[in-house]
Amino acid sequence: MEESKFFLSCLKTRLTVPLLDADGANPAARQAEINALLLNSTSVEYTVSLYGGNSHGFGVRANISDPRQKFGKEQAFFQAVRFFDTWL
């Protein structure tokens, strides 16, 4: 939690956070911590998206023959494009 608070205290610009329902790098408890910190500890613009049926690295290692993984990969790409179109 302290590491996350420090990270958020350093933010000076907008942030987009893609999260996964089954992510070993960011388990559900850590995701809840990130959400709470964003809600209560930052004044920067941010978006958080949750993608189901994917695992860590899905943006580059998705199995596109699996419809859920393909959808997640594509939506994460569109999320990034919308974010950059809006804020850059």
DABEL-V602437 format. One record per residue. SS is DSSP state (H for helix, E for strand, - for the rest). PHI is phi as a letter, one per 30 degrees, with the letter a starting at -180 (NA if undefined). PSI is psi in whole degrees, -180 to 180 (NA if undefined). Layout:
BEGIN
SS|PHI|PSI ; SS|PHI|PSI
END
This chain:
BEGIN
-|NA|-42 ; H|d|-40 ; H|d|-43 ; H|d|-41 ; H|d|-42 ; H|d|-47 ; H|e|-48 ; H|d|-33 ; H|d|-22 ; H|d|-14 ; -|d|131 ; -|b|-1 ; -|b|-179 ; -|d|161 ; E|b|138 ; E|b|134 ; E|b|109 ; E|d|127 ; E|b|159 ; E|b|152 ; -|d|-21 ; -|b|72 ; -|c|110 ; -|d|-29 ; -|d|-29 ; -|b|78 ; -|d|170 ; H|e|-40 ; H|d|-40 ; H|d|-39 ; H|d|-41 ; H|d|-39 ; H|d|-45 ; H|d|-46 ; H|d|-46 ; H|d|-43 ; H|d|-41 ; H|d|-41 ; H|d|-36 ; H|c|-12 ; H|b|9 ; -|b|151 ; -|c|4 ; -|d|155 ; -|d|141 ; E|a|158 ; E|b|147 ; E|b|129 ; E|b|141 ; E|c|125 ; E|c|125 ; -|c|152 ; -|i|19 ; -|b|166 ; -|b|170 ; -|e|133 ; -|j|8 ; H|e|-25 ; H|d|-24 ; H|b|-17 ; H|b|22 ; -|d|145 ; -|d|99 ; -|d|-2 ; -|d|-12 ; -|c|116 ; H|e|-37 ; H|d|-41 ; H|d|-40 ; H|d|-46 ; H|d|-47 ; H|d|-45 ; H|d|-47 ; H|d|-43 ; H|d|-37 ; H|d|-39 ; H|d|-49 ; H|d|-36 ; H|e|-47 ; H|d|-44 ; H|d|-47 ; H|d|-42 ; H|d|-50 ; H|d|-39 ; H|d|-37 ; H|d|-43 ; H|c|-11 ; -|c|NA
END
